């Protein structure tokens, strides 16, 4: 018990010192490999090869990019990306957008801005029409935004009104639409909640077992769920060491209105190449390619 208490106190003090003098500086990248490979389902060797081939965006000098999602554009096979663009001076994020084609990123433009923090623009497509659902817990809002051809938000549909859900992540499974999220509180990295409906239009119902899981290593959503060989997998943040330290891949064993069970089956560690070895907290699927982010530790600069 004394050893455990010592480790806890030492970790707390280390984190306090780290975040007093340093900050996480994130960036977004693409990998020309399917999410199953990046997630480690095809073995560590192929995973390592994929993670060593990231195409990183040109970093911004005034903030950072994180939480990438996207879809393939029908016109030329390029990717339309959506991601958080955080401004150090403003102290909040917006949703940015850019294209990726032939190893190059286009210019970053604003897809959505607000007076409060925005991040994690989870992308869905229905009837071929793309939209994104950003994390907007600061405004107690979970809404879907349709976009135009340039990725700019043009119409809003509220999904969960007056809700402080964080990183809400959707998947269709067994004829039901499921939403995974944490809640804005001290437990935002540890307690997983599930909601379900017949479609995105609702009505939504809370899972009988909420919170269905309590685990700092594998609760908070970290990107797009995906199916491989008939099995459903869910990426989650591993915040055991520090916020956004890595990603765990969970295989969902049971998912119904009355049951939930999942197990960690692999881990996606920060990329040791390209200067972003301090964090990795989003992995998303776009066709046969994968989007990730990565963090480095940088000194806090006085304002």
N, C-alpha and C positions, 0 to 999 in steps of 0.2 A: 504493500500500500504506500509506504514512504517513497519507494522507487517510482511508482506511478505519479504521485504528487509532485516529485521533483521534476520528472519529465514534463508534466503539464505546466508547471510554473516556468521552467526553462523555455518551453515552446512559446508561452504567452509573452515572456520578456523579449525573446528574439523577434517575434512578430511586431511587438510594439516599437522596437528600435528600427526594424526594417521599414515599417510604414511611416515612421516619423521623418526619416531621411531619404527614403526611396519611394518610387512609385512604379506601377506596372505600365509599360509602354507597349501597346499591342499593335499588331499588323495583320493583314489578311492575305491569304495565299491560295493558289489552286494547285491541284495535283492531278496529273493525267493518268489516274488509276481509279478503279471502282471503290466505293466506300467499304466493301467487304474486305478488300486488301488492306486499306489504310486502317481499318478497325482491328486487323490482326487475325481475321478468320481464316486466312490462307497461309498462316505461319509467320513467325517473326522475321524471317529473312526477307520475304516479299514485302512485309510491312516496313521494314527498315529501308529497303530500296525505294519504296514509294515516298516515305517521309524525307528522304534525302534529295528528292527531286521537286521540291516546292517552288512555284513561281510566285515570289512575293510582290505585293504592290509597292510602288515608290512611297516611302513613309512621308507623312505630313510633319511639318516642323512645329505646328501649333496645337497638336493633339495626337490622337491615334485612331486607327480603324480596328474594328472587332466584330464578332458575331456574324459571319458571312452566311447568306442563303442566296439561292438563285434559281434560274430556270434556263433551259436551252431555247434560244430564239429560232423560230421556224425558218426565218429568211436565210440565214447563213450558218447555222450551227454554233454561233457564238453564245456565250453565257451572259445573261443579264444578272448582275449581282446587286444585292441589297445588304447593307451592313451598318453598324453603328459608326458614326463619325463624332468622336468626342473632342470637345474644345477645352483646353486646360484653363483658359481665362474665364470662360463662361461657367465652367464646372458642370456641364451637362452634355448629353449626347443628342444628336439628330439622326435621321435615317438618310444615308447616302446611297447613291447608285452609280454603277459604272459597268462597262462591258469588258469582256475578256475574249480575245480571239487570237489564234496563232501565236500564243506566248506573250501577248501584249495586253495591257489594261488601257482602256480609254480614260478620258478625264472624269473626275469625280464631280457629280452634281448632287443637289439636294432633292431627295424624294419626298421627305416629310419633316417639318419642324414644328416645335411647340414651345410653350413657355416653361415646360417641365421636361425632365429627362426622358429620352426615348432610346431603346436599344433592341436587340434580338428580334429582327424583322422576319419572323417565320413565314416562309413562302408556301402558298398552296395554289393549285390550278384546278378549276372546275369548268367543264365545257370549253377547255382551251383558253380560258381567260385567267391571266395571272393576277394575284393579289398578295399582300403581305399583312401579317398581324404582329405589330410591334409590342414589346414590353413597355407599358406605360403606367406602372403602378403608382407613380407620383401623382397621376391625375385620376387614380382609381378607375381605370378604363381598360378594357380589352376589346378592341375593335378591328375590323377587317377593312383594308383600303385597296380598292381597285386601282390599277395604274394605267397610264397611257403608254404609247410605244417607246417613250423616253424614260419610263420608269417612275414618273411623277405621280403621286397619289391624287386621284381625281374624285373619289366617292368613298364615303364611310358607312359601314354597317356595324352597329354595336352588337357584340356577342355576349359579353358578361358586363352588364352595367354596374357601376359603383363597386368595382372589384379590385383588390390589390394583388391579383395573381402575377407571378413573376415567371418569365420565360415560358409562356404557355405554348405547348407543343401538341400538334394534332396528328392523328393517324386513323385511318379506316381499317377496321379489323372485325371479321365475322359479322359484317353487315351493320356495324355500329360505329359511330364517330366518337373517338375518345380524345380527351384533352388532359394532358399531364402538366402540372405546374407546382411551384412552391408559392408561399404567401409572404408578402412584405412584413417581416418580423424578425426577431432574433433567430428564428428557426428557418430562415429563408434558404439556407444551404443544407438543411438536414431533414426536413419533413416534406414528403411527397404527397400530393393530392391528385385525385383523378375525378373527372366529370365525364358524363356520357350523354349522347343524344342520338336520334335517328338520322340527323343530318346537321350540317353547320348552322342551319336555321333554328335549331333547338326544338323544343325546350330542353334545357340542360338539367341534369340531375347529379347530385353529389354521390360518389361511391359510398357504399355502406360502411367500408372500413377506413374512411379518411381520418387521419392521414394513413395511407396504406403502407408507408415505410418511413423509418427513421434511421438515416445512415449518412454521415457527412461525406462518405466516399462515393455515394451512388444515388443520391436523391434528386438534386436539382438538374432539370433537363439541360442537355448540351448539344442539341442539334436534331436532325431528322431521324426518326425511327425508320428502319428498313427491314425488308424481308429477304432472307437467303435460305434456299432449299426448304421453303414452307415454314420457316421459323421467324418469329418477330424479335427484333433487337432494338434496344433503346439506349442511346448514348446519354451519359450523365456526368456531371462534374464531380471530380475528386478534389474536395477542399480540405482533406485531412492535414496536409502540410501547410497550405495557405490557399487563399481564394484562387480558383482557376488553375490549380497546380497541374492537373492532367484530366484525362477523360477515362471513365470506365465504360465498357460495353456490356450491357445487361441482356441476357436472353430471357424473354418473358415466357414463363411456363404456364401460368394461369391468368386469364384476363376475362372476367365476366362481371355482371352487375353485383355479384356477391363475393367474388374471389379475386385475389391478386397475389401473384408470386413471380419473382424474377431472381436470377442469379448472375453475379459478375462472372464473365467468361474470358474477358481480355482487357487490356489497358492500352491507351494511346498516350504515350509520354511526350513531353515537349520536344520539338525538333532541335537536335544539337547543332544543326547547321544553319547558317544565315543569320545568326545573332539573336534568335528568339528561343532561348533555352529555359526561360523562367516560368512559362505558363502555356497552357493550351486548353481552351474551354468551349470550343464549338467545332463540330464536324458535321457537314451536311452533304447530301447526295444531289448531284445534278447529272442525270443520265449516267454515263459511264465514268464520270469524273467526280472529284471530291473537293470541297472547299473546307479550309481550316483557318484558324487564327493562331497566333503565337505571341508571347510576351517576353520582353527583356526587362531587366531591372535598371532603372535610371535614377539619377539623383533628382530630388525635388528642387526646382528652381524657385527663388523668391519672386513673387508677383510684383 
